[in-house]
């Protein structure tokens, strides 16, 4: 099927190129203004990009840059989807066979039917679209998981210092501080150290706001 799509796009490619040259060489009526046609280079670039999309369709590999964390409160549970109210509006969190569900305190493993409406939730996973989130690890609690003195977020380390790092996400930068109480872990190693942090590391963090309004990391989860 993919081969047929590629052949179709190649056929369209040559047809549009031929048409573009014909339009470019045809005189325009002086009495009317016609929209400026796309240049041959623009048409070529557009078709190349679409052809690239076709070649990439069907790939199930999720870029590591799409990992995110969301925090909110469960509004409803519909089959294998949680409707979660967040500060950015209502999001759909999809649960599948690869999703780990935990209840805090204690991080007890639970089942989907154990999640209650109005539970507070932290979800880590990947983005499917603007309002849909594929959950990889969900932590629920009957009390607020984070209070107003705590923050969480995601990003990539673009600058690393002795006791802080600059985290960049979607073009926004923020400075995160760490100390000897900061816990660092990954999927494969729950006992890492802050010295294991490196430039370009992608991570999810939970931090407290100190008296100077600085973010001091309490937990760092290394994604890659």
C-alpha positions as CSV (number, residue, x, y, z in Angstrom):
1,X,0.0,0.0,0.0
2,X,2.8,2.4,0.9
3,X,4.4,1.6,-2.5
4,X,1.2,2.5,-4.3
5,X,1.0,5.8,-2.3
6,X,4.6,6.7,-3.3
7,X,3.9,5.9,-7.0
8,X,0.8,8.1,-6.8
9,X,2.7,11.0,-5.4
10,X,5.4,10.6,-8.0
11,X,2.8,10.7,-10.7
12,X,1.2,13.8,-9.1
13,X,4.7,15.3,-8.8
14,X,5.4,15.1,-12.5
15,X,1.9,16.3,-13.4
16,X,2.2,19.4,-11.2
17,X,5.7,20.2,-12.4
18,X,4.5,20.0,-16.0
19,X,1.4,22.2,-15.2
20,X,3.6,24.7,-13.3
21,X,5.8,25.2,-16.4
22,X,2.8,25.6,-18.6
23,X,1.2,28.2,-16.4
24,X,4.5,30.1,-16.1
25,X,4.9,30.3,-19.9
26,X,1.2,31.3,-20.6
27,X,0.5,35.0,-20.9
28,X,-1.9,36.5,-18.3
29,X,-4.9,38.7,-19.4
30,X,-4.1,42.3,-18.8
31,X,-7.6,43.1,-17.7
32,X,-7.6,40.8,-14.6
33,X,-5.3,39.9,-11.8
34,X,-4.7,36.2,-11.2
35,X,-3.2,34.8,-8.0
36,X,0.5,34.3,-8.3
37,X,1.1,30.6,-8.8
38,X,3.5,28.7,-6.6
39,X,7.0,28.6,-8.0
40,X,8.4,25.3,-9.3
41,X,10.7,25.1,-6.3
42,X,7.9,25.6,-3.9
43,X,5.8,22.9,-5.5
44,X,8.8,20.6,-5.5
45,X,9.5,21.2,-1.8
46,X,5.8,20.7,-0.8
47,X,5.6,17.4,-2.6
48,X,8.9,16.3,-1.1
49,X,7.6,17.0,2.4
50,X,4.4,15.2,1.7
51,X,6.2,12.2,0.3
52,X,8.4,12.1,3.4
53,X,5.3,12.0,5.5
54,X,3.9,9.1,3.6
55,X,7.2,7.2,4.0
56,X,7.1,7.8,7.7
57,X,3.4,6.8,8.1
58,X,3.0,3.5,10.0
59,X,6.0,4.0,12.2
60,X,5.3,3.3,15.8
61,X,8.5,4.7,17.2
62,X,7.7,7.7,19.4
63,X,10.4,10.4,19.5
64,X,11.8,10.8,23.0
65,X,11.1,14.6,22.7
66,X,7.4,13.9,22.9
67,X,7.5,12.6,26.5
68,X,5.5,14.9,28.8
69,X,4.0,14.9,32.3
70,X,0.6,16.3,33.2
71,X,-1.0,17.0,36.5
72,X,-4.7,17.2,37.2
73,X,-7.9,15.8,38.7
74,X,-9.9,12.9,37.3
75,X,-13.2,14.2,35.9
76,X,-14.5,10.9,34.5
77,X,-13.4,7.4,33.5
78,X,-14.8,6.1,30.2
79,X,-13.6,2.6,29.3
80,X,-9.8,2.9,29.0
81,X,-9.7,6.7,28.9
82,X,-9.5,9.2,31.8
83,X,-10.9,12.7,31.4
84,X,-8.5,14.8,33.4
85,X,-9.0,18.5,34.3
86,X,-5.6,20.3,34.2
87,X,-4.5,23.9,34.3
88,X,-4.5,23.9,30.5
89,X,-8.0,22.5,30.2
90,X,-9.5,19.0,30.0
91,X,-7.2,16.3,28.6
92,X,-7.8,12.6,27.7
93,X,-5.4,10.2,29.2
94,X,-5.4,6.8,27.4
95,X,-4.5,3.7,29.4
96,X,-3.2,0.6,27.7
97,X,-1.5,-2.7,28.6
98,X,1.8,-0.9,28.9
99,X,0.5,1.6,31.5
100,X,1.6,1.3,35.1
101,X,-1.0,2.5,37.6
102,X,0.0,3.4,41.1
103,X,-1.8,4.8,44.1
104,X,-0.1,7.2,46.5
105,X,0.9,7.0,49.3
106,X,2.8,3.8,49.1
107,X,2.9,3.5,45.3
108,X,0.6,0.5,45.4
109,X,0.0,-1.1,42.0
110,X,-3.7,-0.8,41.2
111,X,-6.1,-1.5,38.3
112,X,-8.0,0.9,36.1
113,X,-11.3,0.2,38.0
114,X,-9.6,1.4,41.2
115,X,-9.3,4.9,39.9
116,X,-12.0,7.2,41.3
117,X,-13.6,10.3,40.0
118,X,-12.0,13.3,41.7
119,X,-8.7,11.5,42.3
120,X,-5.7,13.7,41.8
121,X,-3.3,12.4,39.2
122,X,0.2,12.8,37.8
123,X,0.5,11.2,34.4
124,X,3.8,10.6,32.5
125,X,3.7,9.4,28.9
126,X,3.6,10.6,25.3
127,X,1.4,13.1,23.4
128,X,-0.9,11.7,20.7
129,X,-2.4,15.1,19.9
130,X,-3.2,18.4,21.5
131,X,-5.8,17.0,23.9
132,X,-4.9,13.3,24.1
133,X,-2.1,11.7,26.2
134,X,-0.9,8.1,26.1
135,X,-0.2,7.2,29.7
136,X,2.9,5.2,30.6
137,X,3.0,5.8,34.3
138,X,0.0,7.2,36.3
139,X,0.1,8.0,40.0
140,X,-3.3,8.8,41.7
141,X,-4.1,10.0,45.2
142,X,-7.2,11.2,47.1
143,X,-5.3,14.3,48.1
144,X,-3.5,16.8,46.0
145,X,-0.3,15.3,44.7
146,X,1.4,18.7,44.5
147,X,0.7,21.8,46.5
148,X,1.3,25.4,45.6
149,X,4.9,25.3,46.8
150,X,5.7,22.5,44.3
151,X,6.1,22.5,40.6
152,X,6.8,19.8,37.9
153,X,7.9,20.0,34.3
154,X,9.8,18.4,31.4
155,X,12.7,19.5,29.3
156,X,16.2,19.0,28.0
157,X,19.4,20.1,29.8
158,X,21.0,22.8,27.7
159,X,23.4,24.2,30.4
160,X,24.8,22.3,33.4
161,X,26.5,23.8,36.5
162,X,27.7,22.6,39.8
163,X,24.4,23.0,41.6
164,X,21.9,23.9,38.9
165,X,21.0,23.3,35.3
166,X,19.1,25.1,32.6
167,X,16.1,23.2,31.3
168,X,14.7,24.0,27.8
169,X,11.3,23.0,26.6
170,X,9.4,24.4,23.5
171,X,11.8,27.3,23.4
172,X,11.3,28.2,27.0
173,X,14.1,28.1,29.6
174,X,14.1,27.8,33.3
175,X,16.8,27.2,35.9
176,X,16.5,24.2,38.2
177,X,18.6,23.9,41.3
178,X,19.6,20.6,43.0
179,X,21.2,19.6,46.3
180,X,22.2,16.5,48.2
181,X,18.5,15.8,48.9
182,X,17.6,15.6,45.2
183,X,16.6,12.1,44.1
184,X,17.7,11.1,40.6
185,X,16.4,8.0,38.9
186,X,15.7,6.4,35.5
187,X,13.6,3.6,34.3
188,X,16.5,1.2,34.7
189,X,18.2,2.6,37.7
190,X,16.3,4.1,40.7
191,X,19.5,5.2,42.5
192,X,21.3,7.6,40.3
193,X,23.2,10.7,41.5
194,X,23.1,14.4,40.3
195,X,26.6,13.7,38.9
196,X,24.9,11.4,36.4
197,X,23.2,14.4,34.8
198,X,24.6,15.4,31.4
199,X,24.1,18.0,28.7
200,X,21.1,17.1,26.4
201,X,19.6,14.8,29.1
202,X,15.8,14.8,28.8
203,X,14.0,14.6,32.1
204,X,10.9,15.1,34.2
205,X,11.3,16.9,37.5
206,X,9.4,17.7,40.6
207,X,10.7,20.8,42.5
208,X,9.9,22.9,45.5
209,X,9.9,26.7,45.5
210,X,12.3,28.0,48.1
211,X,12.3,31.4,50.0
212,X,14.1,33.0,47.1
213,X,11.4,31.8,44.6
214,X,14.0,29.4,43.1
215,X,13.0,25.9,41.9
216,X,14.9,23.2,43.9
217,X,14.5,19.7,42.4
218,X,13.3,17.1,44.8
219,X,12.9,14.3,42.2
220,X,14.4,14.0,38.7
221,X,13.3,11.2,36.4
222,X,15.8,10.8,33.5
223,X,14.0,9.9,30.2
224,X,17.0,9.8,28.0
